[in-house]
């Protein structure tokens, strides 16, 4: 389990993720790192390898219901997760999602695809590419998204390019936005009698390093970084769901019932089975001769 990679990502990268779950992830990863380094947790990686997901990329996310393929997207979204993280930390890799959807598109026995989502979001890196691939795949077969839990931030990015989006009444949907937290510890260093000496090249190298106060130029650079990521996110949503206005892309998550008037979902349904029937109906309308 690469806690160091996760902690670096949490501390220094913009995120498409619901803020409350971001804080929970931060605390969990920090605790995991302490336990691993102290030896209070040991991991038998040989055993993990024996229980790793199937060799076919994305196959562990797949199930079928008749002529409908279902892809589970459940957990924090990112790329480059190892087998332990996928199996035991409840995360999902964008590469696996794309592979799973692609295999269903190629399957002649599958008429429609459902993305079954329960995720607070995740990394910026990898999300846009996966979302664009999903939007391309729907040209071949109908793809719909559904949640009875959460479809927030990066998860909504993935679902927004589908032919339709469904949720239950109590699901949380939206949280369209980007954020990048940096903790300014310079005041604490000063109180402790510590002084950071940072040797660097370039105006922005080392910005955000613990104990260093941000300059105005560095703040502007970080904000531009976040703004760019949001432009990609909001642009994708606007392209595929023009009914979603700017007022609905302010980082707020809404109940499924509320989302209809905001254009975030197309319909509220009781469960996944209802969505499977809707997907079949869309498939029959797009291919009436079948």
Order of alpha helices (4+ residues) and beta strands (2+ residues): alpha-beta-alpha-alpha-beta-beta-beta-alpha-beta-alpha-beta-beta-alpha-beta-alpha-beta-beta-alpha-alpha-beta-alpha-beta-alpha
